[in-house]
Structure formats: C-alpha cells, structure tokens
Amino acid sequence: MSLSPEELASFNDNGFLVRKAFATAEEVQEMKEEMAKLLEGWDPEDSVDSVFTTGRDQHVNNEGNCRYFLGSADHIRFFLEPGAVNENGKIRSDIPKSELVNKVGHSLHVDDPVFHKYSNSRKVLEMVRDLGYQDPVLPQSMYIFKQPLIGGAVTSHQDSSFLHTTPRQTCLGMWLALDPATLENGCLWVRPGSHKEPLRRLFARTHEGGDPHFKDINMDSKGSNRSFIPVEVDAGDLVVFPGTVDHLSLPNTSPKQRHTYQLHLVEGPEAGITWSKENWLQYPAGKPFPSLKA
C-alpha cells in the first residue's frame, strides 16, 4: 500500500511515520523463530569481548576499539549484554544463553535467508520509493533484544552519526517491532522535527583502517524546542525515520521482552551519493553494499 499524501506530509514535518501491521503475524513469527535458531548455534565464548553498551564513552571503549565489532560489517555477529560477563571476564553460567545477547548484527539482511526475504520484500521497496529514494542500498541490519528487566537505555542519537553520506545525509531507519513496544518495556522515543537539524557528532575512523571515535560537530546549533514523545506500537508495526532524527529508548523495566528488527539504508552512487570513508562500517575493497531489489 502506497503512502498517502497525509502520511508523507506528516513524515516531512515530524520526521517519522508509523505504518500499522506492516509485517504479517507470520513474518514476525518467522523472524523470531529464525533468530532462535541462530542463537541455538551460537557459542557465547566466541563473543566474550563483544559487550555492547550504549553510553557514549562505553560504546567507544567496548566496541570502537574492537576488531570483532568492525568485522561485523559484512558478517552476522552477536553482542553481549553488559551483565553477561562476570568480574573475571568469563561468560556467566547462571543466565540462559538467550538472555546474554544484546543484539545481532550487522549483515542479517544479506547472510540469513529469512531476514533477506523481508529486507528485500516488495513492500519495503515500495515504502522506500514512496519516500523518494532513487538508488537505495542496504549497509546494515540489526536484531535488538531489549531483554526483560535488564535491557538498558539507548541514549539520544542520530543514526547518520554512524551511517554518514555526502553531499547530504540519506540514512533511513526502518524499525520493525517484533513484540509490542510499550512505555514499560522500552519503546522508541523520537523528537519531532529534529530531522531538520544538522548532525551533532560523527562516529568516525581517524584514518583508513583505524578505530572509530566520536567527533563533535555542530554542537552549538540551536535545536527544536519540541520534546521527545513515546512511540508505542504493536508487533508487526513499522516506524520509519531519517537518520537525522533524534531518538532514544529507556530501560526495559518490565518482565516482557521487546525484540525489533532494524534495517538501515542509504542512497547509492547512482543517486549521486557517496558513503563516507570515515564511517565505522566498511565493506572489503571492491565489495558494494547490496541494492534494495524486490
């Protein structure tokens, strides 16, 4: 179903839209079951150095300097919750394996058939075309768990800080709820109108092959005075927003999980857009990002 003029106007004004029941119940269940299979075959010891945290400094220290993280650009890799490792640096044995993991990324859309099918579905392509994309390519996908009771907060950020393009920002996030997302289990919050603001910072490599670090830019720019609002959605609902939108999520304080599948795309070279060489996510030389084709 094409986007209505009212939906497009709201997207352009507020910087996000919600499409109810974008994925069917069968698609949602298929993705959750596929992730359960991936987890079953995963050895947590392979990920002992991959603790994922969301604070600015911790993110750099625990991921930015980690070969495991940088190598996930074109592989499926598992990232642990901060509490998954004990004080001796060992995987905790008192936590079920399924609750150790914070996220899986960043190549599900390429290397897993179930996630590839959804990511390249006609409805995804039609949504992207309706939003004006000419040459959409898919650099990144993530499965986020937001574990019950321990799923941490994700501080306010703009996705284009991590997925930077020139001469303009073209990142688009497609945030698919696989469980109901509520105030209690850490739903998405967005700041309407913030997509019209410049980027505040970049997560950039210091040189080719170097580890990335945050670099402040436009920190003094005056932002919108509109406040963050919660976006509560049901399983199968899709939240779409450009990479310049300021968004966050609060901790999951409930006993209910909040799984999501998140797809990020940008315009490709045929649209006159260049992927920044400073971005942390870099494919091997000569390997292009997959085009979005249904």
C-alpha positions as CSV (number, residue, x, y, z in Angstrom):
1,M,0.0,0.0,0.0
2,S,1.4,3.4,-1.1
3,L,1.9,6.2,1.4
4,S,-0.9,8.7,1.4
5,P,-0.3,12.4,0.9
6,E,-1.2,12.9,4.6
7,E,1.4,10.3,5.7
8,L,4.1,11.9,3.5
9,A,3.3,15.4,4.9
10,S,3.5,14.1,8.4
11,F,6.8,12.4,7.7
12,N,8.2,15.6,6.2
13,D,7.0,17.7,9.1
14,N,7.6,15.4,12.1
15,G,10.5,13.2,10.8
16,F,8.8,9.8,11.3
17,L,5.8,7.8,10.4
18,V,4.2,4.6,11.8
19,R,2.7,2.1,9.4
20,K,0.5,-0.3,11.3
21,A,0.7,-4.0,10.6
22,F,3.4,-3.6,8.1
23,A,4.7,-7.1,8.7
24,T,2.2,-10.0,9.0
25,A,2.0,-12.1,12.1
26,E,3.5,-15.0,10.1
27,E,6.5,-12.8,9.1
28,V,7.0,-11.7,12.7
29,Q,6.9,-15.2,14.0
30,E,9.3,-16.5,11.2
31,M,11.9,-13.8,12.1
32,K,11.7,-14.6,15.8
33,E,12.0,-18.4,15.1
34,E,14.9,-17.8,12.8
35,M,16.7,-15.8,15.5
36,A,16.1,-18.5,18.0
37,K,17.8,-21.0,15.6
38,L,20.8,-18.6,15.2
39,L,21.1,-18.3,19.0
40,E,21.0,-22.1,19.3
41,G,24.0,-22.4,17.1
42,W,25.9,-19.6,18.8
43,D,28.8,-20.1,21.2
44,P,28.8,-17.2,23.7
45,E,32.5,-17.8,24.3
46,D,33.1,-16.5,20.7
47,S,31.7,-13.2,21.8
48,V,33.3,-12.7,25.2
49,D,35.0,-9.4,24.1
50,S,31.9,-8.0,22.4
51,V,29.9,-6.4,25.3
52,F,27.5,-3.8,23.9
53,T,26.8,-0.7,25.9
54,T,25.0,2.4,24.9
55,G,26.7,5.3,26.7
56,R,28.9,7.4,24.6
57,D,32.3,6.6,26.2
58,Q,31.5,3.0,26.9
59,H,30.4,2.5,23.3
60,V,33.8,3.6,22.1
61,N,35.8,1.7,24.6
62,N,34.0,-1.6,24.3
63,E,33.2,-1.6,20.6
64,G,35.1,1.1,18.7
65,N,38.4,-0.4,19.6
66,C,37.3,-4.0,19.0
67,R,38.1,-5.9,15.8
68,Y,35.1,-8.1,16.5
69,F,32.8,-5.1,16.1
70,L,34.5,-3.7,13.0
71,G,34.5,-7.2,11.4
72,S,30.7,-7.4,11.8
73,A,30.1,-5.1,8.9
74,D,29.6,-8.0,6.5
75,H,29.0,-10.8,8.9
76,I,26.4,-11.9,11.4
77,R,27.9,-11.4,14.9
78,F,26.5,-11.5,18.4
79,F,27.0,-8.7,21.0
80,L,26.6,-9.3,24.7
81,E,24.6,-7.5,27.4
82,P,27.0,-5.7,29.9
83,G,25.9,-8.1,32.7
84,A,26.7,-11.2,30.6
85,V,30.4,-11.3,31.7
86,N,31.5,-11.7,35.3
87,E,34.3,-9.9,37.1
88,N,36.8,-12.5,35.9
89,G,35.9,-11.8,32.2
90,K,34.0,-15.1,31.9
91,I,30.6,-15.7,30.4
92,R,28.1,-16.1,33.3
93,S,26.7,-19.6,33.5
94,D,23.7,-18.6,35.6
95,I,22.0,-16.7,32.8
96,P,20.2,-18.5,29.9
97,K,22.1,-18.1,26.6
98,S,19.1,-16.4,25.0
99,E,19.3,-13.6,27.7
100,L,23.1,-13.0,27.3
101,V,22.8,-11.3,24.0
102,N,22.0,-7.6,23.4
103,K,21.9,-7.5,19.7
104,V,22.9,-9.4,16.5
105,G,24.3,-7.5,13.5
106,H,25.1,-6.3,11.0
107,S,24.6,-8.5,7.9
108,L,21.3,-10.4,8.6
109,H,19.8,-8.8,5.5
110,V,22.5,-10.4,3.4
111,D,23.5,-13.7,5.1
112,D,20.3,-15.0,6.5
113,P,17.5,-16.1,4.1
114,V,14.6,-15.2,6.4
115,F,15.8,-11.7,7.1
116,H,17.0,-11.3,3.5
117,K,13.5,-12.1,2.3
118,Y,11.8,-9.4,4.4
119,S,14.5,-6.8,3.8
120,N,14.2,-7.2,0.1
121,S,10.4,-7.5,0.0
122,R,8.3,-5.5,-2.4
123,K,6.6,-3.7,0.4
124,V,9.9,-2.5,1.8
125,L,11.0,-1.3,-1.7
126,E,7.6,0.4,-2.3
127,M,7.9,2.3,1.1
128,V,11.4,3.4,0.2
129,R,10.4,4.5,-3.3
130,D,7.4,6.5,-1.9
131,L,9.9,8.4,0.3
132,G,11.8,9.4,-2.8
133,Y,14.8,7.1,-2.8
134,Q,16.3,6.5,-6.2
135,D,19.1,4.0,-5.6
136,P,18.6,2.5,-2.2
137,V,21.4,0.3,-0.9
138,L,21.4,-1.7,2.4
139,P,24.6,-1.3,4.5
140,Q,23.3,-2.5,7.9
141,S,20.7,-4.6,9.7
142,M,20.3,-5.4,13.5
143,Y,18.2,-7.6,15.7
144,I,17.8,-5.9,19.1
145,F,16.6,-7.9,22.1
146,K,15.9,-5.3,24.8
147,Q,15.9,-8.1,27.4
148,P,13.3,-8.2,30.2
149,L,14.3,-6.3,33.3
150,I,17.9,-5.8,32.2
151,G,17.6,-4.2,28.7
152,G,19.4,-0.9,29.0
153,A,18.7,2.6,27.9
154,V,19.8,3.8,24.5
155,T,20.8,7.4,24.8
156,S,19.6,10.1,22.3
157,H,21.4,9.9,19.0
158,Q,21.1,10.4,15.2
159,D,21.7,7.3,13.1
160,S,23.5,9.4,10.5
161,S,26.3,9.9,13.0
162,F,27.2,6.3,12.4
163,L,26.0,6.0,8.7
164,H,27.2,9.2,7.1
165,T,26.8,10.1,3.5
166,T,27.8,13.0,1.3
167,P,27.0,15.6,0.0
168,R,23.8,15.1,2.1
169,Q,22.5,12.7,4.7
170,T,20.4,9.9,3.3
171,C,20.2,7.3,6.0
172,L,16.7,5.9,6.6
173,G,15.8,3.7,9.5
174,M,13.1,1.0,9.3
175,W,12.3,0.0,12.9
176,L,10.1,-3.1,12.9
177,A,8.5,-4.2,16.2
178,L,8.5,-8.0,16.7
179,D,6.9,-7.6,20.1
180,P,4.6,-4.9,21.4
181,A,6.7,-1.9,22.4
182,T,5.4,0.0,25.4
183,L,6.5,2.5,27.9
184,E,7.2,-0.3,30.3
185,N,9.5,-2.4,28.1
186,G,11.4,0.4,26.5
187,C,9.6,1.7,23.4
188,L,11.2,4.1,20.9
189,W,11.0,7.9,21.7
190,V,11.5,10.5,19.0
191,R,11.8,14.3,19.0
192,P,9.5,15.5,16.2
193,G,11.1,18.0,13.8
194,S,14.7,17.1,14.8
195,H,15.3,15.7,11.3
196,K,15.7,19.3,10.1
197,E,18.6,19.9,12.4
198,P,22.3,19.3,11.5
199,L,24.2,16.3,12.8
200,R,25.7,16.9,16.2
201,R,28.5,14.3,16.0
202,L,30.1,11.7,13.9
203,F,31.4,8.2,14.9
204,A,34.4,8.4,12.5
205,R,37.5,6.5,11.8
206,T,40.6,8.5,12.5
207,H,42.3,7.1,9.3
208,E,41.6,4.3,6.8
209,G,41.6,1.1,8.8
210,G,41.8,3.0,12.1
211,D,39.5,2.6,15.1
212,P,36.5,5.0,15.1
213,H,35.8,7.6,17.8
214,F,33.2,10.3,18.3
215,K,33.8,13.6,16.7
216,D,31.7,16.6,17.8
217,I,30.3,18.8,15.0
218,N,27.5,21.4,15.1
219,M,27.2,21.0,18.9
220,D,26.2,24.7,19.3
221,S,23.4,24.6,16.7
222,K,20.0,25.5,18.1
223,G,17.7,22.6,18.1
224,S,13.9,22.2,18.0
225,N,12.1,23.1,21.2
226,R,9.8,20.2,20.7
227,S,10.1,17.4,23.4
228,F,10.6,13.7,22.9
229,I,7.4,11.7,22.6
230,P,7.0,7.9,23.0
231,V,6.0,5.8,20.0
232,E,4.2,2.8,21.4
233,V,3.5,0.1,18.7
234,D,2.3,-3.4,18.3
235,A,4.2,-6.4,16.9
236,G,4.3,-6.0,13.1
237,D,4.2,-2.2,13.2
238,L,6.9,-0.3,11.4
239,V,8.4,3.0,12.5
240,V,10.3,4.8,9.7
241,F,12.6,7.8,10.2
242,P,15.5,9.6,8.6
243,G,19.0,9.3,10.1
244,T,18.9,12.9,11.3
245,V,16.0,12.3,13.7
246,D,16.9,12.4,17.4
247,H,15.7,9.3,19.1
248,L,16.2,7.1,22.2
249,S,14.8,4.3,24.3
250,L,14.5,3.9,28.0
251,P,15.4,0.8,30.0
252,N,13.1,-2.3,29.9
253,T,11.8,-2.4,33.4
254,S,9.2,-5.0,32.6
255,P,9.3,-8.8,32.6
256,K,8.4,-8.7,28.8
257,Q,11.0,-8.7,26.0
258,R,11.0,-6.1,23.2
259,H,12.5,-7.6,20.1
260,T,13.0,-5.5,17.0
261,Y,14.5,-5.9,13.5
262,Q,16.1,-2.7,12.3
263,L,17.1,-2.1,8.7
264,H,19.2,0.9,7.7
265,L,19.5,2.0,4.1
266,V,21.1,5.0,2.3
267,E,21.1,6.3,-1.3
268,G,23.7,4.7,-3.5
269,P,26.1,6.1,-6.1
270,E,23.5,6.2,-8.9
271,A,21.8,8.9,-6.9
272,G,25.0,10.9,-6.6
273,I,25.6,9.9,-3.0
274,T,28.9,8.7,-1.5
275,W,29.3,6.5,1.5
276,S,31.8,8.2,3.8
277,K,35.2,6.6,4.2
278,E,35.1,7.8,7.8
279,N,32.2,5.5,8.7
280,W,33.0,2.6,11.0
281,L,31.1,0.2,8.7
282,Q,33.2,-0.5,5.7
283,Y,33.0,-3.5,3.3
284,P,36.2,-5.0,1.9
285,A,37.6,-3.2,-1.1
286,G,35.6,-3.8,-4.2
287,K,32.5,-5.2,-2.4
288,P,29.5,-3.0,-2.8
289,F,26.5,-2.7,-0.5
290,P,23.6,-4.8,-1.7
291,S,21.0,-2.9,-3.7
292,L,17.4,-3.0,-2.5
293,K,15.6,-5.1,-5.1
294,A,12.3,-6.9,-4.7
